[in-house]
Amino acid sequence: MLRKIAKMTNRHLTGGVARLLFSVVFLFFILWKVGAENTLSRMSSLQFDKLPVVVVLLLLTISLHTKRWIWMLQSMGYCWGFRDAFRETWIGYFFNQLLPSSVGGDGVRGLRLYRAGIPAGVAARSVVAERVFGLMACVLLAIISVPILLWQAPNAPVTKGVCLVVILSMLGMLFVLRPNRIILKFLPSRIEKEVVVLSKLINKQSFCKMLSISVAMQLTIAGSIGVLGLGLGIEKNPLIIAMLFQPVTLMTLLPVSFAGWGIREGALVAILGVVGVPSIEALPLSLTFGGILLFISLPGWFFYVTVKLVVPCHTLNASPKL
């Protein structure tokens, strides 16, 4: 057993180092192509009166995320106070920036719920299921970016790549909502069971309510990008910049970079370049957004090291058998 744990730990450590190296090398390559001095100069020109708006929008995102997680746990038979849930969500955002994956904080959230006394299955599925709703909202809004790119540059490789990402994401969402029996047969039995349980859990939700709050989350993130673009002096319509950020969010979910760094910068430079935003404007936008997101997540570290684990949620009378 110890050998198995050690082997898994070494594999995860190797994967984390590889993602870190990918992010560092890719970031240095983009900075070399665009020009580090020009990029830093552009970032220093940020209009600080826009910064509070960006911070408020991102804090609103965390609040909406907290509410979505609470609703998910309620549907599984558990209740939770907003303050405790907000703190744990903030901790998850911190670890999203720290761990070698843009969703690494989700694992931390699920683990902390389990250590607080929630059954492992409930803890893990609550996090995964509410994240699926977030992915659905991101895919829906990413669809809006497709006509914009097709209008600006229908034959550009970037446009074709975004279309492919959106189509594959839509197919993935359809599979989760309505698992195909033929495809399920090719999956390991344990994964097959989890997919079926997850599908039932998602479909039993107040679907419109969960999807609506997820769309609102994505819109607050998009709004922060649009406002940040204004603060950096980008002349392009901030609504277009905001809408084109959705496929970038999808690409950062690929498990090849450290917390999405590198992938986000490369994707944003490429996508905004299609609509006429030069790389010297797009790269500072992405780096500044990433820096602000990292700064906002820091209180999560404070909560993690100073506050005890959340008190186990009180079981409701009607608890679904999942």
N, C-alpha and C positions, 0 to 999 in steps of 0.2 A: 504493500500500500504506500509506504514511504517513498519507494522508488518511483511509483506512478505519479505521486504528487510532485516529486523533484523533477521528473521528466516534463510534466505539464508546466511547472514554474519556469524551467529553462526555455521551453518553447515560447511561452508568453514573453519572457525577458528578451529572447532573440528577436521576436516579432516587434516588440516595442523599440528596441535599438534600431532595427531596420527602418521602421516608420520615422523615427527621429532623424536618422541620416537622410532619408528621402526628403523630408521637409526642409532640413538645413540646406542640402545641396540644391534643391529646386528653388528655394528662396534666394540663395546666392546667385543662381543662374538668372533668375528674373531681374534681380537688382543689377546684375552686371549688364544685362541687355538694356534695361531702362535707364540705368544710371543712379547709383546710390545717393550721390550728392544732390542731384535734382529731386529725387524722391523725398529725402529728408527736408529739403528746402520747401517743398510743396506741403508737407505735413505740418511744418512749423507755421505755415500761413493760415492755419485753421482759425476761423472766426469763433472765438470762445463763447459768444452769445448763443450759438447753436448747440453747444455742448450740453447744457442742462436739459434741453429738449430731448436729445439723444438718450441721455441717462434716464430720464423719466420714462421714455418709451420702452427701454430695455427692462427697467424695473417693473413696468406694467406687464411685460412679457412673462417675467418670473411669477408675478401674481396670478396671471391667467393660467400659467402652467400648474401652479399649486392647486387652483380650483379644479382643473381637469383631473388631477391625480386624486383629489378628495372625492370627486364624483365617481371615479372608477372604483375606488375602495368601497364606497357606499353601495355600489351595485353588487359587490362581492360579499357584503354582509358586515362591513366594518365602518365605523365613523371615526372622524379625526378632526381636531381643532385646527383652524386655519393657521394660527401662529406656529404650532409645531410643524405642520406640513410645509409652511413657507420656509422655515429654517432648514428642513431637510432637502427641500428643492434647491435652495441656495447652495447647500453643500454639494449637491449633484452638479450644479453649474460650475463650481470651483474645480471639481475633479474632471469635468469635461475639458477644462483647459490644461489640466495637469497630466492626465493619462493619455497614452498613445492611441486615442480614438476619439472622434467627436461625440460619441455616446458613452464614453467610459464612466461618466458620472451616473448613468442609469444603473449600472451594476452596483455601484456604491450605495445608491438609494435603496435598491432591493435588498442588499446585504444588511444595511442598517435596520430596515424593517424587520428582517428575519431575526436579527440579534435582539430586537426589542420585543420579540415574542410572537410575531405574526408567522403563520405557517409558511414554509419556503415556497410552496407552489403559489400561494396567494401573493406573497411579496414580489416574486419574479413576474408573475402574469399581470399584476396591476401596473407595473412599470412598462412592460412590453406592450400591453394592450393600449395604454394611453399614448404611447409613442407612435403606435400604428395610426391612431387618429391624427397625430401631428404630421405624419408622413402623407396621409391622405390629403390633408389641407395643403401641404406643400406641393403635391402633385397637381391638385386642382388649380392652384395659382400659377404653377409653372406652365400649365397649358396656355395661359394668357400670353406668356412670353413667346410662344411659337409663332403666332401671326405677326408679332412685331419683328421677329428675326426674318421671317419669310418675306415680309414687306421690304425690309432694308437690304437683305442679301440672301436671296433664296438659294443660291448655288454655293454659298460659302461652306467650307468644311465644318465651321463652328455651328452653323445653323443645322446641318445634318446631324452633328453630334448631339446637340440639344434635343432634337426631335427623337433620336434613338433613346436617349436617357429617359425622356418623358414617356415614351411608348413602353419601354421595359418596366418603368415604375408603375404605370397603369396596370400592366399585366400582373405584376407582383401583388398589387392591391386587390385585384380581382381574385387572385388565387387565395389570398388570405380570407377574403369575404366568402368566397365560394370554392373551397378546396376541390380540385379535380382528383377523382378517385384513381385514375390511371397514373397521374404524376405521383400521388401519395404512395403508390406501391413501390416506387423506386427509392423512397426515403427510408432511413432507418426507423424501426418501429417506435422508438422513443420520440424522435422528431415528428413522425406522423401523428402520434397521439397529441403532442403539444400543439401542432398546427390545428387539429380538429377542435381541441379545447379552446384555443385562442379565437378561432372563428366563431364558436358558439358564444363566447364571452363578449366579443365585439358586437355581434348581431343582436344580443339581448339588451344592449344599451339603449338609452334615449338617443338614438343615432344623430338626429338633427342637433340636439343640444351639445353633444360632444364634438361634432364636426364644426359647429358654429364657433365654439370657443377656441378650437384649434385654428380655424381660419383667422379669427381675431388675433391670435398669437402671431401668426405669420405676417399679418398686416402691420402689427406694431414693429416687428423686426424690419420689414420692408420700409416702413415709414422712417425708422431711424437711419437707414442707409440713404434714403432720399434727402433727409435733413442734413446728414453729414456731407453729402455731395454738395449741397448749397453752401455749407460752411467752408468747404475746400475750394469754392469758386468754380465748380464744374458747371458749364453753361447748359448742358443737356437738361431737358425736362426731368425734374426729380421723380415724377411718376413713372417715367420709362426706366430710369435707373432702379427704382424700387421694384418694379415688376420683373426686371431682368435678373434680380438677385435670387429669385426662387430656384431656377435650375442650378445656380451656384450652390445653394443649400443642399440640394439633392446630391451633387457631386462630392461635397465634403463628407458625406456618409460613407464613401468608399474607404475601406479599412487599409489604406496605403500610406497615410500620412499621420503626423503627430497632432492630434486635436484639430485636424482640418487645415493646419498651416501649410502653405505651399499650394495645395489644391485650390483653396479659396482664392488666393492671389492670381494663380495662373488662369483659373476659369473666369474670374471677373475681368481680367485684362483682355482675354480673348473675346468674351461675350460683349462687353461694352465697346470693344474695338469695332465690332460689326456695325454698331449704330453711330459710329463717329467719335467716340470718346477716346482720346489718345492714351497710350499706356502710361505716360507720365502723370495723368490725372487718375486713371483707374487703380494703379498700384498703391499710391498713397491713401486712396479711399479704403481699400481692403486692409492695409496695414493699420490705419488709424482705427477702423472698426474693430479689428482683432485686438488692438491694444486696449480700447475702451471696454470691450467685453471681458478681457482678462482683469482689468482694474475693478470692474463691477463685481466680478466673481470672488474677489479677495475676502469679503466678509464671510463667505462660506468656509474658508479656512479657520477663521476665528471661531465660528460656531462649532466646527468639527473638533477643535482642540480644547474648547472651554466649556461646552454645553454637553450634558449627559444625553445618552440616547433617548429617543422619544418613548413616552410611556405607551405600552401596548394599547392598540385601539380597542374600544369596547365593542364586543360582538352585538350585532343587532338581532332582533328576534327572528326575522326571516333571513336566513343565510343560504345562498345558493350553494349547491354541492358541486364545487369545482376542484 
